[in-house]
């Protein structure tokens, strides 16, 4: 890894109650594959969405959830840590904790609202508040349509605070052949923003540059 990439050796990952649990779960797999340590936070609504949208059977208690997600992502011992909704002693809960980026994927509009107004009613909201106040990387992946004026105002406010709003709106120029290809499109963009290596899909212009080098 480059120096920039090594700084992202720990990533805080939150899954909230928006549709699109596949994005967050696939991102977890890719982060583990890239050698990252991942602090995972999952809301109650996200557990419902995961049960609805995937075949993953996720237990409710953090220790059992950690074991299940570690096996799902092929993680080594201690590589994936799962924190409860009110675990205020978790590293993401404090500015004096490890300086790691936070990705909320998928990110519900309720979570966006809480972050935009500085709410810290649970660990995910507190982690987002910490990321903003400490000027750490904060990537929010909403999956909603259409957006209301309130949603747009909150996203604009967070963008001005330094967050990256990365909607789960996959492109089609890579000619996807499956739902997995569409999921990987978004996950690849997230990994790019984290300065982590990814081979899920080529970056725009890479093929053209390679052709020019060969000519």
ABEGO torsion letter per residue (X at the ends): XBAAAAAAABBBBBBBABBGAAAAAAAAAAAAAAGBBBBBBBBAAAAAAAAAABABBBBABAAAAAAAAAAAAGBBBGABBBBBAABAABAAABAABBBBBBBBOBBBAAAAAAAAAGBBABAAAAAAAAAAAAGBBBBBBBBBOBBBAAAAAAAAAAAAAGBBBBBBBBBAAAGBABAAAAAAAAAAAAAAAAGBBBAABBBBGAAAAAAAAAX
